[in-house]
Amino acid sequence: MSVISPDNAEHYFWGDSCDGWHLVREPSLGVIEEQMPPGTSEVRHYHQKARQFFYILSGAAEMEIDGRDVPLMPGQGVHIPPGVPHCIRNKSAEPVRFLVVSHPHSHGDRVPAPAI
């Protein structure tokens, strides 16, 4: 076993200038750390199989969950069951850093959801 951090994890880009790091990338479990610059958001979507838990490490985020906006601050998280449309947004002037835990992993399980 080795220590895993964004310094040695697989890095990827997503959305509009957002960063991500695969901390755990297994078929049954995905743990990623992501960072969103101010004013960015992801595309509204849902997962057919994956359930996810978003946990804010720093900054302020807004999670749209099935049409409802939920503000999230550091030390707060939210569970998203499969089939529930959602997207995370950073409407603040500071970067947001957060963890996303997915069971099973969510890559390849993302379905675009209509805008509301």
Secondary structure by P-SEA (a helix, b strand, c coil): ccccccccccccccccbbbbbcccccccbbbbbbbbcccccccccccccccbbbbbcbbbbbbbcccbbbbbcccccccccccccccccccccbbbbbbbbbcccccccbbbbccc
